[in-house]
Amino acid sequence: MLKAHASECTSVVGNQGILVSAGKDAKVCIHSYNQGQYEFVKLIDLDMKFASSGLDFMDGRILIGYDNGVIAIVDMETEAQEIVSVSHYEGEVWGLEINPEKGTFYTSGDDN
């Protein structure tokens, strides 16, 4: 069992040998994995103190959707954080998907 957060884990994504999770403790935890073996890499303090409700990542950048509708990017190496969108007027971001072929991302939320 992995221990990653001091409170509830609210979103998880894994690919490219990396497992990223976010929790109500306003942190992102990064583990590497290979054939069922996990190794702690880094814990990043988030600037936004809202719960993460969606995650995706690619090429060292984490895309985070928050329960207040904000979408931000976190650089895994430098830990730099940037708000890129406020996508859902009345509701949280429920899903995120990066589309690398088009250089964009898609969101879903509970605001219809």
N, C-alpha and C positions, 0 to 999 in steps of 0.2 A: 504494500500500500504506500502511495506517495502522500506526503504531508506537504501541502503547498501554501495554504492560507490560514490566517488566524481566525477567519470566520467562514461563512458559506462561500463555496465556489459557485459562481453564477454562469460561467461559460468556459468551454474547452474546445480546442481545435488541435488536430495533429496531422502533420504531413511533412514530407522531406526530412524525416528523422528528427523532427522537433515537435514537442508537445507544449502548447501554450495554454495557460489558464488565467482567468481573472476572477476576482472575488469581491465581496462586500468590504474587504479590508483596504480597498483602493490600491491594489497591487496586481501586477502581472508576474506570474511565475513561469520560467522557461526551463524545461528539461530536454535533454537529448535522449533518444531511444534507439535501440538496435536489438532486434530479436528478443524482445521482452525484457531487456535490461534498460533501466532508466538512470540517468545521471543529472543531478542538479547543475544548471548553468548559471542562472541569474534571477534575481528578484528586483523588479522595477517598481518604484513608487509612482503612482499616477497623479497627475495634476488635478484631474477631475475627481471629485469625491462622490460620484454617483455610481451605482452598480452597473457593471458591464452586462449587457443582455445579448451581445453577439460578438463573435471574433472570427477573423480570418487572417492569414499572413502569407507573404510571399517575398522572396529575395531580401530577407532581413528587416522587413517592415511589417508591423502588426496593425491591422485595421480593427478598431474597437467601436462598437455601437453601444451607447449608454441608454439607461432607462429614462432619460430626459430628452431623447431624440438626437443628441449630439453624436457626430461621428468624428473620430480622431485617428491619427496615425502616430505610432510610436516606433522609433528606430531602435532595433534590438541591440545594436552596438553602442551608439552614443546616448541612448535613452531620451533623445530629443522628442518632444511631443507637439503636435500641431492639430488644431481643430480644422477639419476640411469641409464639414457640412453640418447644418442643422436640418435634418431631413424629414422628421415627422413632427408636425405641429402639435398634435395632441396625442402623445403616446410614445412608448419606447420603441427602440429598434429591436426587432425580434430575430432578424436574420441578415447576414451579410455574405456576399459572395464576390470575390475578385474575378474579373474577366481580363486576364493578361493579354489576350489577342486584341482587345479593343482599348486597353489602357484605362479601364474604368472599373467601377464596382456597382453592385446592385444591393438594394436594401428592401426589407419588408418590415411592416410595423402594425400596431393594433389600431391605427387611426384611419384605416380604410383608405 
